[in-house]
């Protein structure tokens, strides 16, 4: 059954540019500080932020059966806690309010009160992230890394095609787009020499998508793979920064630590899984066959185009990567099913990273480690400079969107400038 808000024939009385990420069919959710006042839950259409508190005050959601004060919070956690059935109705109601052809829910007379130009608001972290897990689920990325650092004939480790490999990350250092990233300090190990300490020399981006949990479980519960999407509220763009030289020295035997926990960056808008339904495509045929708890009846990925650009200070950005979320070997549903199969409980607002998303061609590699092939093949920028990894004062800009039937559903920008490392005490 088609979701009303996804109807490609819908148009709005709010002017929306053809290349906008935010048509009436999107209506994502986020948190903004409006006119320097308190933070509230908002949506967006075109270039206008939608103040949901104003619409609530005028009774537009009163028949939907939830406490509209959830829009007055400084995270979306309480809003998504009301359940997918009701959050989906809110999105559908917004599409009615903004629909050019419907008068029953017309709010155009209130437009000066609930529509705010986006340059007049400050976008904030959309949710409180209690826990964060990062996976390693792109087969092209895993193959590239295994080829570089191990045997090309055995690039994937023995467990890789049997389970979604992951690790528990640090939620406190996940920041919203626009927050600078400070180059991390840490130990590095030059070849055949004792370890040294200092700023990372091999700072890298990792192009990922993150999904946000919208329904909690109790300790001991498991999320069945074919029901997992009922527990996923929506997605963000995720730049899971990585200090490759620190990581190389520290990760054996327990895995990523200081090389990953200094910062990750997310886009400010959570695009609902509902809005992304039109972009479902067939997933990978998984061989060997996975264990029963990971077998999906109908494996689907999402056709979401991904882009990364590097912008040196004072210069234009250069696009260095064009990948796609469909290149995930392990799906979000399988990731969540695996994460909970041991009874691990999940909470509203928890976030899960896809792992670096690389495609089969070099232009689709989702990290500088791959694009420069461990620093041996520098990447050329438009201003004539080259990059093996990310320099101080470079800004890394990520974008994502799906497009079908003339409708473009996007995520906005996930952007962060790298600042020099701080002196150690």
DASULNOR-V29681 format. One record per residue. N is the residue number from 1. RES is the residue in three letters. PHI is phi in whole degrees, 0 to 359 (NA if undefined). OMEGA is omega as a letter, one per 30 degrees, with the letter a starting at -180 (none if undefined). Layout:
BEGIN
((N RES PHI OMEGA) (N RES PHI OMEGA))
END
This chain:
BEGIN
((1 UNK NA a) (2 UNK 290 l) (3 UNK 283 a) (4 UNK 307 a) (5 UNK 294 a) (6 UNK 270 a) (7 UNK 304 a) (8 UNK 293 a) (9 UNK 276 a) (10 UNK 294 l) (11 UNK 221 a) (12 UNK 245 l) (13 UNK 285 l) (14 UNK 274 a) (15 UNK 292 a) (16 UNK 230 l) (17 UNK 296 a) (18 UNK 299 a) (19 UNK 262 l) (20 UNK 291 l) (21 UNK 285 a) (22 UNK 233 l) (23 UNK 284 l) (24 UNK 297 a) (25 UNK 280 a) (26 UNK 264 l) (27 UNK 54 l) (28 UNK 284 a) (29 UNK 233 l) (30 UNK 201 a) (31 UNK 230 a) (32 UNK 221 l) (33 UNK 264 a) (34 UNK 265 l) (35 UNK 50 l) (36 UNK 62 l) (37 UNK 262 a) (38 UNK 290 l) (39 UNK 287 l) (40 UNK 220 l) (41 UNK 278 a) (42 UNK 222 l) (43 UNK 234 a) (44 UNK 209 l) (45 UNK 222 a) (46 UNK 58 l) (47 UNK 257 a) (48 UNK 238 l) (49 UNK 282 l) (50 UNK 260 l) (51 UNK 279 a) (52 UNK 288 l) (53 UNK 293 l) (54 UNK 293 l) (55 UNK 298 l) (56 UNK 295 l) (57 UNK 299 a) (58 UNK 265 l) (59 UNK 83 a) (60 UNK 288 a) (61 UNK 241 a) (62 UNK 293 a) (63 UNK 268 a) (64 UNK 268 l) (65 UNK 78 l) (66 UNK 213 a) (67 UNK 281 a) (68 UNK 292 l) (69 UNK 293 l) (70 UNK 298 l) (71 UNK 283 a) (72 UNK 270 a) (73 UNK 277 l) (74 UNK 262 l) (75 UNK 216 l) (76 UNK 271 a) (77 UNK 304 a) (78 UNK 295 l) (79 UNK 296 a) (80 UNK 287 l) (81 UNK 290 l) (82 UNK 288 l) (83 UNK 105 a) (84 UNK 297 l) (85 UNK 301 a) (86 UNK 277 l) (87 UNK 295 l) (88 UNK 294 l) (89 UNK 293 l) (90 UNK 297 l) (91 UNK 296 l) (92 UNK 299 l) (93 UNK 296 l) (94 UNK 299 l) (95 UNK 293 l) (96 UNK 291 a) (97 UNK 299 a) (98 UNK 261 a) (99 UNK 288 a) (100 UNK 297 a) (101 UNK 262 a) (102 UNK 242 a) (103 UNK 256 a) (104 UNK 301 a) (105 UNK 246 a) (106 UNK 300 l) (107 UNK 239 a) (108 UNK 298 l) (109 UNK 292 l) (110 UNK 262 a) (111 UNK 302 a) (112 UNK 287 a) (113 UNK 260 a) (114 UNK 250 l) (115 UNK 253 a) (116 UNK 236 l) (117 UNK 307 a) (118 UNK 297 l) (119 UNK 283 l) (120 UNK 257 a) (121 UNK 234 l) (122 UNK 249 l) (123 UNK 280 a) (124 UNK 241 l) (125 UNK 304 a) (126 UNK 288 a) (127 UNK 219 l) (128 UNK 277 a) (129 UNK 260 a) (130 UNK 286 a) (131 UNK 220 a) (132 UNK 221 l) (133 UNK 237 l) (134 UNK 246 l) (135 UNK 256 a) (136 UNK 218 a) (137 UNK 240 l) (138 UNK 267 a) (139 UNK 292 l) (140 UNK 290 l) (141 UNK 297 a) (142 UNK 298 l) (143 UNK 292 l) (144 UNK 299 a) (145 UNK 295 l) (146 UNK 296 l) (147 UNK 293 a) (148 UNK 292 a) (149 UNK 253 l) (150 UNK 226 a) (151 UNK 269 l) (152 UNK 304 l) (153 UNK 282 l) (154 UNK 225 a) (155 UNK 295 a) (156 UNK 271 l) (157 UNK 292 a) (158 UNK 303 a) (159 UNK 273 a) (160 UNK 298 a) (161 UNK 271 l) (162 UNK 253 a) (163 UNK 204 l) (164 UNK 285 a) (165 UNK 291 a) (166 UNK 207 l) (167 UNK 212 l) (168 UNK 275 a) (169 UNK 262 a) (170 UNK 254 a) (171 UNK 280 a) (172 UNK 294 a) (173 UNK 255 l) (174 UNK 277 a) (175 UNK 237 a) (176 UNK 279 l) (177 UNK 312 a) (178 UNK 100 l) (179 UNK 283 l) (180 UNK 298 l) (181 UNK 250 a) (182 UNK 272 a) (183 UNK 303 a) (184 UNK 280 l) (185 UNK 265 l) (186 UNK 174 l) (187 UNK 279 l) (188 UNK 226 a) (189 UNK 236 l) (190 UNK 298 a) (191 UNK 301 l) (192 UNK 57 l) (193 UNK 227 l) (194 UNK 296 l) (195 UNK 296 l) (196 UNK 235 l) (197 UNK 237 l) (198 UNK 165 l) (199 UNK 297 l) (200 UNK 301 l) (201 UNK 263 a) (202 UNK 238 l) (203 UNK 285 a) (204 UNK 225 l) (205 UNK 266 l) (206 UNK 228 a) (207 UNK 281 a) (208 UNK 221 l) (209 UNK 245 l) (210 UNK 240 l) (211 UNK 251 a) (212 UNK 249 a) (213 UNK 286 l) (214 UNK 243 a) (215 UNK 208 a) (216 UNK 266 l) (217 UNK 233 l) (218 UNK 265 l) (219 UNK 304 a) (220 UNK 100 l) (221 UNK 285 l) (222 UNK 235 l) (223 UNK 261 l) (224 UNK 298 a) (225 UNK 300 a) (226 UNK 277 l) (227 UNK 248 a) (228 UNK 298 a) (229 UNK 295 l) (230 UNK 292 a) (231 UNK 261 a) (232 UNK 254 a) (233 UNK 280 a) (234 UNK 186 a) (235 UNK 233 l) (236 UNK 229 l) (237 UNK 281 a) (238 UNK 228 l) (239 UNK 257 a) (240 UNK 265 a) (241 UNK 312 a) (242 UNK 217 l) (243 UNK 260 a) (244 UNK 296 a) (245 UNK 288 l) (246 UNK 294 a) (247 UNK 297 a) (248 UNK 301 a) (249 UNK 275 a) (250 UNK 263 a) (251 UNK 283 l) (252 UNK 266 g) (253 UNK 257 a) (254 UNK 259 l) (255 UNK 98 a) (256 UNK 300 l) (257 UNK 215 a) (258 UNK 295 l) (259 UNK 289 a) (260 UNK 236 a) (261 UNK 272 a) (262 UNK 287 l) (263 UNK 183 l) (264 UNK 231 a) (265 UNK 236 l) (266 UNK 236 l) (267 UNK 287 a) (268 UNK 281 a) (269 UNK 256 l) (270 UNK 265 l) (271 UNK 276 a) (272 UNK 293 l) (273 UNK 297 l) (274 UNK 303 a) (275 UNK 294 a) (276 UNK 264 a) (277 UNK 303 a) (278 UNK 297 a) (279 UNK 257 l) (280 UNK 291 l) (281 UNK 223 l) (282 UNK 298 l) (283 UNK 271 a) (284 UNK 290 l) (285 UNK 282 a) (286 UNK 266 l) (287 UNK 230 f) (288 UNK 293 l) (289 UNK 299 a) (290 UNK 280 l) (291 UNK 295 a) (292 UNK 308 a) (293 UNK 291 l) (294 UNK 253 a) (295 UNK 279 l) (296 UNK 272 l) (297 UNK 295 a) (298 UNK 215 a) (299 UNK 290 l) (300 UNK 231 l) (301 UNK 252 a) (302 UNK 236 a) (303 UNK 277 l) (304 UNK 240 a) (305 UNK 287 a) (306 UNK 237 a) (307 UNK 217 l) (308 UNK 233 l) (309 UNK 233 l) (310 UNK 248 a) (311 UNK 238 l) (312 UNK 295 a) (313 UNK 302 l) (314 UNK 78 a) (315 UNK 233 l) (316 UNK 283 l) (317 UNK 288 l) (318 UNK 241 l) (319 UNK 288 a) (320 UNK 246 a) (321 UNK 210 l) (322 UNK 229 a) (323 UNK 241 a) (324 UNK 202 a) (325 UNK 296 a) (326 UNK 290 a) (327 UNK 274 l) (328 UNK 269 l) (329 UNK 288 l) (330 UNK 262 a) (331 UNK 278 l) (332 UNK 302 a) (333 UNK 298 l) (334 UNK 293 l) (335 UNK 299 a) (336 UNK 290 l) (337 UNK 297 l) (338 UNK 293 a) (339 UNK 299 a) (340 UNK 254 a) (341 UNK 295 l) (342 UNK 270 a) (343 UNK 93 l) (344 UNK 298 l) (345 UNK 278 l) (346 UNK 240 a) (347 UNK 231 l) (348 UNK 302 a) (349 UNK 97 l) (350 UNK 303 a) (351 UNK 235 a) (352 UNK 231 l) (353 UNK 269 a) (354 UNK 291 a) (355 UNK 88 a) (356 UNK 306 a) (357 UNK 255 l) (358 UNK 244 l) (359 UNK 258 a) (360 UNK 285 a) (361 UNK 252 a) (362 UNK 302 a) (363 UNK 294 a) (364 UNK 257 a) (365 UNK 289 a) (366 UNK 264 l) (367 UNK 204 l) (368 UNK 291 l) (369 UNK 308 l) (370 UNK 276 a) (371 UNK 300 l) (372 UNK 263 a) (373 UNK 45 l) (374 UNK 63 l) (375 UNK 88 a) (376 UNK 271 a) (377 UNK 226 a) (378 UNK 304 l) (379 UNK 266 a) (380 UNK 275 l) (381 UNK 253 a) (382 UNK 297 a) (383 UNK 274 l) (384 UNK 94 l) (385 UNK 281 l) (386 UNK 237 l) (387 UNK 225 l) (388 UNK 266 l) (389 UNK 221 a) (390 UNK 266 a) (391 UNK 271 l) (392 UNK 302 l) (393 UNK 73 l) (394 UNK 289 l) (395 UNK 250 l) (396 UNK 260 a) (397 UNK 241 l) (398 UNK 245 l) (399 UNK 224 l) (400 UNK 207 l) (401 UNK 198 l) (402 UNK 252 a) (403 UNK 215 a) (404 UNK 198 l) (405 UNK 53 l) (406 UNK 78 a) (407 UNK 248 l) (408 UNK 247 l) (409 UNK 247 a) (410 UNK 238 a) (411 UNK 243 a) (412 UNK 77 a) (413 UNK 256 l) (414 UNK 241 a) (415 UNK 227 l) (416 UNK 203 l) (417 UNK 265 l) (418 UNK 275 l) (419 UNK 252 a) (420 UNK 300 l) (421 UNK 297 l) (422 UNK 278 l) (423 UNK 293 l) (424 UNK 276 a) (425 UNK 280 none))
END
